[in-house]
């Protein structure tokens, strides 16, 4: 797991991972690159991360991958990422493609649902919490899902 300030250098990160994976004699290396797209007049997205929970979440995925004979890799941005830049890269490497294809889908979907990363729209230079596009997290204080009494 790698965290970077601002937008990610996709070529540098994925090339570094490719060189590492190619030495493992794996037959599949699948990447997913998330790119900030313009919508609703945003100029960027901004991210806050709670690293201890993210590290625990990622370590759990390392164990899941290991049980399947694979590895997972991830890089994410902290702070502002402009439209057209990448904020998230993940990858799965395994000896066989089917394991990697299945695992990358599961990993990315779980990341979107459960990783402790909070997203803000940046409009006119101001950060605004993107509540309508955020997934509530259980036990996350004000950021958790509201429960009716």
N, C-alpha and C positions, 0 to 999 in steps of 0.2 A: 504494500500500500504506500503510495507516494502522494504527498500533498504539496501543491504549488501555489504561490501567489499569482493571481490574475490568470489570463488565458494560458492554455497548455500548448507546448511545442509538440504537436502530434508526431511529426517526422522523427524528432530526436527521441522521444519516449518509445514509440513503437519500434524504431530501429534498434534501440538498446535492448528492448525485450526480445526482439527477433534473434539477435546475436546470442543472448542467454539461452533461449529455447532451442536454437539450432544445435547447441552443444549437448542437449539432453537426448538427442536422437528421437524426438517426437515427430509424428507424421502430420499433426494438425496444429495450427496456430491461428486462432480466430479472434479478431479484434472487433470492438464496437466503439465508435467515436461519436459522442454527443456534441452537437454544434448548436450554439445559440442562434435562434432564428428571430427575425423581427416579427413581433405581433403586438397589437394594441399600443403602438408608438413607443415601445421600450428602446432604449439605446444600449442597454446591457442588462445582465442579471448579476446579482451579487449573492454570495454564499457565506453562511456561517456554519461551522462544523463543530460538533462536540466530539473531540478526538478520542477520549477514552471509550465511549460507546461504539464509535465507528471502528476502532481497532478491535474490539471484542466481536463485533458483527463480522468484520473481515476475517478474523482468525477462525471463526466458526465456518466460514465458507472455505477456508484453506483446508480444514479437516474434511468437509464434504467432498471437495475436489480430490484430496489425497485418497479417500476411500474408493474413488473411481479411477485412480491412477492418473490424475490430472493435476494441473496447477491453475490457480486464478491470479490475475494481476489487476491492479487498479490504480488509476491516478485521478485526482480531483482537484479542482480549483478552490481556493479560499479567496474571498474578496470579489472584485468586479471582473466580469468577463464580457467583452463587447460582442455585439451582434456579428456573426460570422466566425467567431473564435470557438475553440473547444473548451468545455468545462469538465468533461468526463471522458475517460478512456478506460475500457476494461478489456481483458483478454483471457482466453482459456487456451491452454496447450495440453495435448494428450497424445498418446501413441496412435489412437484411432479417431477419425473425424466424427463419428456418431456421438461419442462421449463429449467431444468439444462442442459440437452443435447444440446438443441438449443442454449442456451445462451453461453455455453463454446465455441462452435464453432464460434459464432459471435464475442465474446470477443477476442479470440486468433487471429483470422484473422484481426480484426481491430487493435490489438496491433502491429502485423507485419507491417501493412500498415501505421499507423499513430502515434505511440508512439515516442516521441522525444528522441530516443536512437541511438547513433552512434556506429557502430561496426568497430573494427580494427582486422586484422589478426596479430598474433604475430609469427614471423618467425625469427629464430636465435636471439631471445631476442629483436627484434625491432618491433614496432607497425607500421603497414601499413594500411591506410584507405581501407576498403573493399567496394569500390565504386560499383563494379559489383554485389554485393549481398546486396546493400542497397536500400531502397526505398526513393526517393526524397521527401522532405517535402516542401509544398508551403510556401513562405515567410520565409525561413530558411537561408537566406544569401547565402554563398558559397555552402551550402549543399542542396540548393533548386534545383528543376528541371530547367535545362537551357532551355530558350525559344528562338526560332528563331525569328529574327526581320523581 
